[in-house]
């Protein structure tokens, strides 16, 4: 069974670009989650894992490498799992496939994926550093002071912050607290607070 996998990070994004020639596939599996979440821990990833372990999956197509994951180690581990079961992953837009026509691991693809993954991680780290530097400069100029001591955010404002809304969405999907914190780039204590405020009975993750 040929499967097409798509992933978007937020519900307002669209997968149209990733669904090229989707009629050629038996099934299209879609995830709406951060690429920082390990592939087989996503809802769509779990579905694909089931088909893979049942031996009915013949190939998996993904638009680009970063749709499979944002963490290089997880991407390589995912590819290795597929390769061990003689199932090829095709990265459509980049024209890459993880196994050659003889069923052997494609060393060139693995090298390219490693390079692109490292570059991507460097770009994300640099972006975070630039953000921190920008805040420090703004603080020195008196333009950014953060929340004043003693001022308490109301629940609505707190829960509707973009990062906190992402945490809520991830928790609803069954992602555990620490992974949600990492994916949304917030402190784990923030996730704990979100659980208490957003879920009446709490979320034990």
KASUL-V663297 format. One record per residue. N is the residue number from 1. RES is the residue in three letters. SS is DSSP state (H for helix, E for strand, - for the rest). Layout:
n=N res=RES ss=SS
n=N res=RES ss=SS
This chain:
n=1 res=UNK ss=-
n=2 res=UNK ss=E
n=3 res=UNK ss=E
n=4 res=UNK ss=E
n=5 res=UNK ss=E
n=6 res=UNK ss=E
n=7 res=UNK ss=E
n=8 res=UNK ss=E
n=9 res=UNK ss=-
n=10 res=UNK ss=-
n=11 res=UNK ss=-
n=12 res=UNK ss=-
n=13 res=UNK ss=-
n=14 res=UNK ss=-
n=15 res=UNK ss=-
n=16 res=UNK ss=H
n=17 res=UNK ss=H
n=18 res=UNK ss=H
n=19 res=UNK ss=-
n=20 res=UNK ss=-
n=21 res=UNK ss=-
n=22 res=UNK ss=H
n=23 res=UNK ss=H
n=24 res=UNK ss=H
n=25 res=UNK ss=-
n=26 res=UNK ss=-
n=27 res=UNK ss=E
n=28 res=UNK ss=E
n=29 res=UNK ss=E
n=30 res=UNK ss=E
n=31 res=UNK ss=E
n=32 res=UNK ss=E
n=33 res=UNK ss=-
n=34 res=UNK ss=-
n=35 res=UNK ss=-
n=36 res=UNK ss=-
n=37 res=UNK ss=-
n=38 res=UNK ss=-
n=39 res=UNK ss=H
n=40 res=UNK ss=H
n=41 res=UNK ss=H
n=42 res=UNK ss=-
n=43 res=UNK ss=H
n=44 res=UNK ss=H
n=45 res=UNK ss=H
n=46 res=UNK ss=H
n=47 res=UNK ss=H
n=48 res=UNK ss=H
n=49 res=UNK ss=H
n=50 res=UNK ss=H
n=51 res=UNK ss=H
n=52 res=UNK ss=H
n=53 res=UNK ss=H
n=54 res=UNK ss=H
n=55 res=UNK ss=-
n=56 res=UNK ss=-
n=57 res=UNK ss=-
n=58 res=UNK ss=-
n=59 res=UNK ss=E
n=60 res=UNK ss=E
n=61 res=UNK ss=E
n=62 res=UNK ss=E
n=63 res=UNK ss=-
n=64 res=UNK ss=-
n=65 res=UNK ss=H
n=66 res=UNK ss=H
n=67 res=UNK ss=H
n=68 res=UNK ss=H
n=69 res=UNK ss=-
n=70 res=UNK ss=-
n=71 res=UNK ss=-
n=72 res=UNK ss=H
n=73 res=UNK ss=H
n=74 res=UNK ss=H
n=75 res=UNK ss=H
n=76 res=UNK ss=H
n=77 res=UNK ss=H
n=78 res=UNK ss=H
n=79 res=UNK ss=H
n=80 res=UNK ss=H
n=81 res=UNK ss=H
n=82 res=UNK ss=H
n=83 res=UNK ss=H
n=84 res=UNK ss=H
n=85 res=UNK ss=-
n=86 res=UNK ss=-
n=87 res=UNK ss=-
n=88 res=UNK ss=E
n=89 res=UNK ss=E
n=90 res=UNK ss=E
n=91 res=UNK ss=E
n=92 res=UNK ss=-
n=93 res=UNK ss=-
n=94 res=UNK ss=-
n=95 res=UNK ss=-
n=96 res=UNK ss=E
n=97 res=UNK ss=E
n=98 res=UNK ss=-
n=99 res=UNK ss=E
n=100 res=UNK ss=-
n=101 res=UNK ss=-
n=102 res=UNK ss=-
n=103 res=UNK ss=-
n=104 res=UNK ss=-
n=105 res=UNK ss=E
n=106 res=UNK ss=-
n=107 res=UNK ss=H
n=108 res=UNK ss=H
n=109 res=UNK ss=H
n=110 res=UNK ss=H
n=111 res=UNK ss=H
n=112 res=UNK ss=H
n=113 res=UNK ss=H
n=114 res=UNK ss=H
n=115 res=UNK ss=H
n=116 res=UNK ss=H
n=117 res=UNK ss=H
n=118 res=UNK ss=H
n=119 res=UNK ss=H
n=120 res=UNK ss=H
n=121 res=UNK ss=H
n=122 res=UNK ss=H
n=123 res=UNK ss=H
n=124 res=UNK ss=H
n=125 res=UNK ss=H
n=126 res=UNK ss=H
n=127 res=UNK ss=H
n=128 res=UNK ss=H
n=129 res=UNK ss=H
n=130 res=UNK ss=H
n=131 res=UNK ss=H
n=132 res=UNK ss=H
n=133 res=UNK ss=H
n=134 res=UNK ss=H
n=135 res=UNK ss=H
n=136 res=UNK ss=H
n=137 res=UNK ss=H
n=138 res=UNK ss=H
n=139 res=UNK ss=H
n=140 res=UNK ss=H
n=141 res=UNK ss=-
n=142 res=UNK ss=-
n=143 res=UNK ss=-
n=144 res=UNK ss=-
n=145 res=UNK ss=-
n=146 res=UNK ss=-
n=147 res=UNK ss=-
n=148 res=UNK ss=-
n=149 res=UNK ss=-
n=150 res=UNK ss=-
n=151 res=UNK ss=-
n=152 res=UNK ss=-
n=153 res=UNK ss=-
n=154 res=UNK ss=-
n=155 res=UNK ss=H
n=156 res=UNK ss=H
n=157 res=UNK ss=H
n=158 res=UNK ss=H
n=159 res=UNK ss=H
n=160 res=UNK ss=-
n=161 res=UNK ss=-
n=162 res=UNK ss=H
n=163 res=UNK ss=H
n=164 res=UNK ss=H
n=165 res=UNK ss=H
n=166 res=UNK ss=H
n=167 res=UNK ss=H
n=168 res=UNK ss=H
n=169 res=UNK ss=H
n=170 res=UNK ss=H
n=171 res=UNK ss=H
n=172 res=UNK ss=H
n=173 res=UNK ss=-
n=174 res=UNK ss=-
n=175 res=UNK ss=-
n=176 res=UNK ss=-
n=177 res=UNK ss=H
n=178 res=UNK ss=H
n=179 res=UNK ss=H
n=180 res=UNK ss=H
n=181 res=UNK ss=H
n=182 res=UNK ss=H
n=183 res=UNK ss=H
n=184 res=UNK ss=H
n=185 res=UNK ss=-
n=186 res=UNK ss=-
n=187 res=UNK ss=-
n=188 res=UNK ss=H
n=189 res=UNK ss=H
n=190 res=UNK ss=H
n=191 res=UNK ss=H
n=192 res=UNK ss=H
n=193 res=UNK ss=H
n=194 res=UNK ss=H
n=195 res=UNK ss=H
n=196 res=UNK ss=H
n=197 res=UNK ss=H
n=198 res=UNK ss=H
n=199 res=UNK ss=-
n=200 res=UNK ss=-
n=201 res=UNK ss=-
n=202 res=UNK ss=-
n=203 res=UNK ss=-
n=204 res=UNK ss=-
n=205 res=UNK ss=-
